[in-house]
Structures are given as C-alpha cells and as structure tokens.
Amino acid sequence: MNLPNEFEEKMKALLGDEFEDYIKCYDEPRYYGLRVNTEKISVEDFVKICPFEITPIPWIDNGFYYDGEKISPAKHPYYFAGLYYLQEPSAMTPANRLPVEPGDRVLDVCAAPGGKATELGAKLQNEGVLVANDISSSRARGLLKNLEVFGIGNMLVMSEEPGRLERYFSGYFDKILIDAPCSGEGMFRKDKKMVRAWEEHGPEFFSKLQRSIITQAARMLKPGGMMLYSTCTFDPLENEGTIEYLLGEYPEFEIQEIAGYEGFAPGRPEVTKSKDPDFAKTVRIFPHHMKGEGHYLALLKKSEDAICPSSPVAEQKAKKIPAELEEFFRDVKWDLKPWRLDIHGERVYYMPENLPELKGARFLRSGLLLGELKKKRFEPSQALAMNLKMEEYAHTLNLSSDDNRLMRYLKGETIDVEDLIPAKAKGWHLVCTDGFPLGWGKVTNGTLKNKYLPGWRNQSA
Ligand SMILES: C[S@@+](CC[C@H](N)C(=O)[O-])C[C@H]1O[C@@H](n2cnc3c(N)ncnc32)[C@H](O)[C@@H]1O
C-alpha cells in the first residue's frame, strides 16, 4: 500500500523498532466486529441464539469478531430487531471505557452515524438522557435511525455546532464522549480513501477543530463529571496535543486511568510540552499490537470543586392524556407519566425527565416518538415498536427468525398470519422475531396489513 512519505516518517519516529511490524500489518485482512445491544438482550443469551459463528473480542465484554468475508449479519432479522451493531472492534473501545451508569445525563458531541451513541444509549438502560449530536444534519439522520433501531427512547438527537449546545447545557452532563473528527490515520488499512483525505486535510487542520470542540464540551460537563476524548488517528498533535491544550485552558481536568488490556499502548508524555507522566494513562491502539484498527483514547475527570455555571432543570407540566392515546395504551404495560408527554400537531413524544429549558433549540428528534393522533385514533410509531419489549404489548405476532414471512414483512408486504392468531383477532399487532419486536402490523381476516416504516423497508431481501 502506498502511504504518504510524511506519514511514514512520523510513524517511524513514533514507533522506532516496531515500525516494520506496523507496516507489515497492512498486508493482513481487516477485522469485522459485532456489538450486542445489552438494552435488548444479555450477552449470555445472545451467544445462545446467535445464528452464525462469533468469537469474543477480548477487551470488549459485549463485542465479538465475525468473518465478514463469509457472513452478512446485516441481512439477518436480528439486525432489524436491533440486537447488535456492526462496528470495527477498536471503535468499540471509547463508549465501552466511558463509565456510563443508568440515569446519567450523557452527551455524544460528534455522534453520527451512532457507532458509539448506540452503546451509550444501551448502557443507560432507558434511564437518564442521551443527547446525540452531529454537526452534519444528513449524517444525523442516519444517527437517529440507528438509535431508534436500537430501541433508545430517552434521547435528544441534534445537529448543532457544539458552541450552540452550550447555551442549553452548561455544566449539565455527567458524562461526555468526544469522538472527534480527525485525520483518520488509524483507518488507512480499513478504508483506502482515508489516505487521499489525509493528503487534503491533515493533522494541523483537524487539531484546530478538536481544540475548539473539546473546550466547548468541557464547559458542558458537571463538576465531578467524566469526559472521554477519542480519535482514529495516531498523530500526537491531534491526540496528546489536544488534551494538553484542554488542560492548559481548564486546569480543573485531570487525566484518568483507562481500564487496561494487554494490547493497549500507553500515550506519550515525551511528545507533549509539559512531559507530564499522566499522559501515559491515555491509550493508543496500534493494529500490530491487537486485532483492530488504530485509535487513541483519553479519559478525563472534571474536579468536584470546579466552579462552572449550570443550566437549571426546567419544569415539566402534567398534560391531559388524549383519549385516543389512552385507549391505545390500555394494551401497553407502561406506567405512562403525563408530564413526560409533548404533543406537536399530530405527533406525540415521550420526553426524558430533568431536561433544561430548550426553547429555540433545533432537534431531529426530542424524546421517543410514540406515534400520531389521527381522527379518533392513535397510530403507533416504528420507534415505539423498537422501544417496547414483546411482553409489554398485549397483541403480538411472534415469528421464528427462519420463517420466510419475516423477510417479506421487512420488505413491506402483506402476509398471511392465520396460523399464528386466534380466529377473531384484529387491529394493531406487534410483529416480533423470536421474542424481539420489529414493527407494527394491522390484522384483519387472518392477514397482516404491513405497517413497517416505509423508509426502513429492506430493499435487498
Ligand atoms: C469520527 S466521526 C464520529 C463517529 C461516531 N462517533 C460513531 O461512532 O459512529 C466524527 C463526526 O464528527 C462530526 N463533526 C465534524 N465537526 C464537528 C463539529 N464541529 N461538531 C460536531 N460534530 C462534528 C462529523 O460530521 C462526523 O460525523
């Protein structure tokens, strides 16, 4: 593979004797990874039902390798049910090593297409709030879909410049992930186009952007909160350099130890101005040390005594539950909290709790879209189907994952379901595969009228 000279010289300086091993790994195949959605299924249970061969990724508790040359997990119904996300193994590390707990307020500043946000959302277990943002609104649309497939409901999906987010979320978050735009040196093996992009915009260009994003994010973190900065590049200016800049601007931050793995290489104090030994607590992932592509991670904590303004929580006023919604929710085993409802025209959203005042903020999605109020009826949304557990809805159609009607359902076809339901059954049914929801359908006379979201229909099946 042809690598730019300037890049090779830099890697020789960074790697010394290891440079030859590093270069050799460009001849090896890339690795494919799958990450289990622990909001929907435990790792143990997934291993029992997984229909193809997987082997554990040793440093990620819910991550597995699969043979991407032979298997296409994106074609299996479990993928449509949001049981897993396909992700390069090293890229699983940042969200895995940020210690998110259910109930936290979490921000993913550069979140699209959602490789890390889906894991942060799963870790929240539908408690607390995930704000997933990306400056690119087209990429943020893909992010929204991925979060909805994963069943994440306690979220806001935004497409803002991080400086604008600060207006609403000053000192608000417990945990922040910054998976920064970068020169992508760690992805050269996986994606050859990254080399051309590096030649156009290298480390100098991205370093400026990263400094601006990390300082904006820093102001949105609570005292005592944790922030994880990651890139998929090796360059010291974009990695240790960005962290050193942050510590200069905000000395209340301290570098934290990252839960270890034998393949992780320590960050480099010697490339910084301060030579602070704490930089060795940051991590570089090199493809010749472990089975994954290149990355860098730094975990930071904001001091408990830090003084920073904090956006107060806004009051959520109780609303009257519309009769159509109330009727539909008689079949849903949820304790619907009226103060969490937000109704805009026909659309009904279920909002996370304890949000700040968000007047003027622009969203791609705020909360879980429950559905639409039509004339005297309520139509449930695809996002609600994905957020529900099968046991939570009274009328279900559970098809085995090898039933060929499933692929027809996912393509948007009407299917015959006489054998699965009582003779007189009619109305909304939650279509599931092996106990995991996929979407809605309406039963009449033994057939299922397809209500799978048209934009999500599977064209390739
Ligand atoms: C490395 S990618 C993120 C990948 C994502 N975290 C994932 O795991 O799927 C970096 C993202 O940063 C976004 N971005 C670039 N500049 C940004 C900015 N100033 N603020 C927020 N996002 C930005 C890009 O659109 C891109 O989607």
The ligand as an ORCA input file, in Angstrom:
! r2SCAN-3c Opt
* xyz 0 1
  C     -15.284     10.155     13.909
  S     -16.800     10.686     13.314
  C     -17.919     10.161     14.549
  C     -18.240      8.708     14.510
  C     -19.294      8.330     15.534
  N     -18.926      8.736     16.865
  C     -19.568      6.835     15.534
  O     -19.024      6.146     16.380
  O     -20.359      6.375     14.697
  C     -16.729     12.393     13.601
  C     -18.042     13.123     13.389
  O     -17.842     14.472     13.793
  C     -18.713     15.284     13.045
  N     -18.222     16.672     13.202
  C     -17.289     17.338     12.497
  N     -17.123     18.575     13.001
  C     -17.955     18.684     14.057
  C     -18.257     19.712     14.977
  N     -17.647     20.895     14.934
  N     -19.188     19.466     15.908
  C     -19.838     18.266     15.984
  N     -19.586     17.250     15.130
  C     -18.670     17.462     14.188
  C     -18.654     14.702     11.649
  O     -19.828     15.024     10.915
  C     -18.531     13.203     11.952
  O     -19.801     12.586     11.884
*
